[in-house]
Amino acid sequence: MMKRLFWFCLGVVTGATGLMWARRKAIAAAEKITPKAILSVLIDSAKTLVTRLIALYGKSGDTSSATVPPEPRQP
């Protein structure tokens, strides 16, 4: 009888711990999916893209000296 009680209690503790862990993960995921968070990621991506394009083509408005990107590879 004590073995069964031990394993039952161990199962209850394990289940409760797993439930609390899953709840924390769900709340964290829900906070990442807010419109404000999505907008923040989009703005950061746009800034990075602009920075890379400026670095690639240079800051001057002279298009004759701009390097041409390589052709995309065909599969």
Biotite code that builds the C-alpha atoms (Angstrom):
import biotite.structure as struc

atoms = struc.array([
    struc.Atom([0.000, 0.000, 0.000], chain_id="A", res_id=1, res_name="MET", atom_name="CA", element="C"),
    struc.Atom([2.857, 2.420, 0.761], chain_id="A", res_id=2, res_name="MET", atom_name="CA", element="C"),
    struc.Atom([4.401, 1.790, -2.668], chain_id="A", res_id=3, res_name="LYS", atom_name="CA", element="C"),
    struc.Atom([1.172, 2.770, -4.371], chain_id="A", res_id=4, res_name="ARG", atom_name="CA", element="C"),
    struc.Atom([0.816, 5.890, -2.241], chain_id="A", res_id=5, res_name="LEU", atom_name="CA", element="C"),
    struc.Atom([4.432, 6.858, -2.996], chain_id="A", res_id=6, res_name="PHE", atom_name="CA", element="C"),
    struc.Atom([3.993, 6.487, -6.750], chain_id="A", res_id=7, res_name="TRP", atom_name="CA", element="C"),
    struc.Atom([0.634, 8.255, -6.675], chain_id="A", res_id=8, res_name="PHE", atom_name="CA", element="C"),
    struc.Atom([2.138, 11.234, -4.822], chain_id="A", res_id=9, res_name="CYS", atom_name="CA", element="C"),
    struc.Atom([5.120, 11.274, -7.167], chain_id="A", res_id=10, res_name="LEU", atom_name="CA", element="C"),
    struc.Atom([2.748, 11.358, -10.138], chain_id="A", res_id=11, res_name="GLY", atom_name="CA", element="C"),
    struc.Atom([0.748, 14.220, -8.634], chain_id="A", res_id=12, res_name="VAL", atom_name="CA", element="C"),
    struc.Atom([3.892, 16.269, -7.990], chain_id="A", res_id=13, res_name="VAL", atom_name="CA", element="C"),
    struc.Atom([5.220, 15.554, -11.488], chain_id="A", res_id=14, res_name="THR", atom_name="CA", element="C"),
    struc.Atom([1.901, 16.496, -13.087], chain_id="A", res_id=15, res_name="GLY", atom_name="CA", element="C"),
    struc.Atom([1.627, 19.730, -11.118], chain_id="A", res_id=16, res_name="ALA", atom_name="CA", element="C"),
    struc.Atom([5.204, 20.690, -11.981], chain_id="A", res_id=17, res_name="THR", atom_name="CA", element="C"),
    struc.Atom([4.630, 19.957, -15.669], chain_id="A", res_id=18, res_name="GLY", atom_name="CA", element="C"),
    struc.Atom([1.425, 21.992, -15.643], chain_id="A", res_id=19, res_name="LEU", atom_name="CA", element="C"),
    struc.Atom([3.168, 25.008, -14.110], chain_id="A", res_id=20, res_name="MET", atom_name="CA", element="C"),
    struc.Atom([6.005, 24.743, -16.662], chain_id="A", res_id=21, res_name="TRP", atom_name="CA", element="C"),
    struc.Atom([3.538, 24.534, -19.574], chain_id="A", res_id=22, res_name="ALA", atom_name="CA", element="C"),
    struc.Atom([1.582, 27.509, -18.247], chain_id="A", res_id=23, res_name="ARG", atom_name="CA", element="C"),
    struc.Atom([4.738, 29.639, -18.029], chain_id="A", res_id=24, res_name="ARG", atom_name="CA", element="C"),
    struc.Atom([5.721, 28.687, -21.582], chain_id="A", res_id=25, res_name="LYS", atom_name="CA", element="C"),
    struc.Atom([2.223, 29.507, -22.887], chain_id="A", res_id=26, res_name="ALA", atom_name="CA", element="C"),
    struc.Atom([2.218, 32.924, -21.212], chain_id="A", res_id=27, res_name="ILE", atom_name="CA", element="C"),
    struc.Atom([5.676, 33.711, -22.590], chain_id="A", res_id=28, res_name="ALA", atom_name="CA", element="C"),
    struc.Atom([4.587, 32.696, -26.094], chain_id="A", res_id=29, res_name="ALA", atom_name="CA", element="C"),
    struc.Atom([1.414, 34.787, -25.842], chain_id="A", res_id=30, res_name="ALA", atom_name="CA", element="C"),
    struc.Atom([3.455, 37.843, -24.861], chain_id="A", res_id=31, res_name="GLU", atom_name="CA", element="C"),
    struc.Atom([5.657, 37.415, -27.945], chain_id="A", res_id=32, res_name="LYS", atom_name="CA", element="C"),
    struc.Atom([2.663, 37.410, -30.291], chain_id="A", res_id=33, res_name="ILE", atom_name="CA", element="C"),
    struc.Atom([1.238, 40.823, -29.372], chain_id="A", res_id=34, res_name="THR", atom_name="CA", element="C"),
    struc.Atom([0.891, 43.348, -32.195], chain_id="A", res_id=35, res_name="PRO", atom_name="CA", element="C"),
    struc.Atom([3.449, 45.602, -30.497], chain_id="A", res_id=36, res_name="LYS", atom_name="CA", element="C"),
    struc.Atom([6.045, 42.819, -30.381], chain_id="A", res_id=37, res_name="ALA", atom_name="CA", element="C"),
    struc.Atom([5.432, 41.868, -34.019], chain_id="A", res_id=38, res_name="ILE", atom_name="CA", element="C"),
    struc.Atom([5.739, 45.505, -35.091], chain_id="A", res_id=39, res_name="LEU", atom_name="CA", element="C"),
    struc.Atom([8.984, 45.804, -33.152], chain_id="A", res_id=40, res_name="SER", atom_name="CA", element="C"),
    struc.Atom([10.451, 42.784, -34.966], chain_id="A", res_id=41, res_name="VAL", atom_name="CA", element="C"),
    struc.Atom([9.363, 44.166, -38.349], chain_id="A", res_id=42, res_name="LEU", atom_name="CA", element="C"),
    struc.Atom([10.896, 47.577, -37.632], chain_id="A", res_id=43, res_name="ILE", atom_name="CA", element="C"),
    struc.Atom([14.187, 46.006, -36.521], chain_id="A", res_id=44, res_name="ASP", atom_name="CA", element="C"),
    struc.Atom([14.266, 43.849, -39.664], chain_id="A", res_id=45, res_name="SER", atom_name="CA", element="C"),
    struc.Atom([13.616, 46.873, -41.883], chain_id="A", res_id=46, res_name="ALA", atom_name="CA", element="C"),
    struc.Atom([16.403, 48.833, -40.184], chain_id="A", res_id=47, res_name="LYS", atom_name="CA", element="C"),
    struc.Atom([18.805, 45.941, -40.672], chain_id="A", res_id=48, res_name="THR", atom_name="CA", element="C"),
    struc.Atom([17.821, 45.641, -44.346], chain_id="A", res_id=49, res_name="LEU", atom_name="CA", element="C"),
    struc.Atom([18.352, 49.351, -44.963], chain_id="A", res_id=50, res_name="VAL", atom_name="CA", element="C"),
    struc.Atom([21.722, 49.257, -43.202], chain_id="A", res_id=51, res_name="THR", atom_name="CA", element="C"),
    struc.Atom([22.861, 46.306, -45.309], chain_id="A", res_id=52, res_name="ARG", atom_name="CA", element="C"),
    struc.Atom([21.668, 47.907, -48.537], chain_id="A", res_id=53, res_name="LEU", atom_name="CA", element="C"),
    struc.Atom([23.499, 51.117, -47.708], chain_id="A", res_id=54, res_name="ILE", atom_name="CA", element="C"),
    struc.Atom([26.646, 49.137, -46.957], chain_id="A", res_id=55, res_name="ALA", atom_name="CA", element="C"),
    struc.Atom([26.275, 47.184, -50.208], chain_id="A", res_id=56, res_name="LEU", atom_name="CA", element="C"),
    struc.Atom([25.627, 50.106, -52.547], chain_id="A", res_id=57, res_name="TYR", atom_name="CA", element="C"),
    struc.Atom([27.437, 52.861, -50.669], chain_id="A", res_id=58, res_name="GLY", atom_name="CA", element="C"),
    struc.Atom([26.112, 56.160, -49.424], chain_id="A", res_id=59, res_name="LYS", atom_name="CA", element="C"),
    struc.Atom([26.761, 58.136, -52.613], chain_id="A", res_id=60, res_name="SER", atom_name="CA", element="C"),
    struc.Atom([23.977, 58.757, -55.076], chain_id="A", res_id=61, res_name="GLY", atom_name="CA", element="C"),
    struc.Atom([26.273, 57.933, -58.004], chain_id="A", res_id=62, res_name="ASP", atom_name="CA", element="C"),
    struc.Atom([24.784, 54.804, -59.568], chain_id="A", res_id=63, res_name="THR", atom_name="CA", element="C"),
    struc.Atom([27.560, 54.332, -62.129], chain_id="A", res_id=64, res_name="SER", atom_name="CA", element="C"),
    struc.Atom([30.084, 53.337, -59.465], chain_id="A", res_id=65, res_name="SER", atom_name="CA", element="C"),
    struc.Atom([27.674, 51.080, -57.565], chain_id="A", res_id=66, res_name="ALA", atom_name="CA", element="C"),
    struc.Atom([28.536, 47.424, -57.689], chain_id="A", res_id=67, res_name="THR", atom_name="CA", element="C"),
    struc.Atom([26.078, 45.092, -59.297], chain_id="A", res_id=68, res_name="VAL", atom_name="CA", element="C"),
    struc.Atom([25.020, 42.171, -57.113], chain_id="A", res_id=69, res_name="PRO", atom_name="CA", element="C"),
    struc.Atom([25.839, 38.727, -58.530], chain_id="A", res_id=70, res_name="PRO", atom_name="CA", element="C"),
    struc.Atom([23.248, 36.831, -60.480], chain_id="A", res_id=71, res_name="GLU", atom_name="CA", element="C"),
    struc.Atom([21.181, 34.396, -58.430], chain_id="A", res_id=72, res_name="PRO", atom_name="CA", element="C"),
    struc.Atom([22.151, 30.766, -58.818], chain_id="A", res_id=73, res_name="ARG", atom_name="CA", element="C"),
    struc.Atom([19.788, 28.522, -60.704], chain_id="A", res_id=74, res_name="GLN", atom_name="CA", element="C"),
    struc.Atom([18.910, 25.220, -59.039], chain_id="A", res_id=75, res_name="PRO", atom_name="CA", element="C"),
])
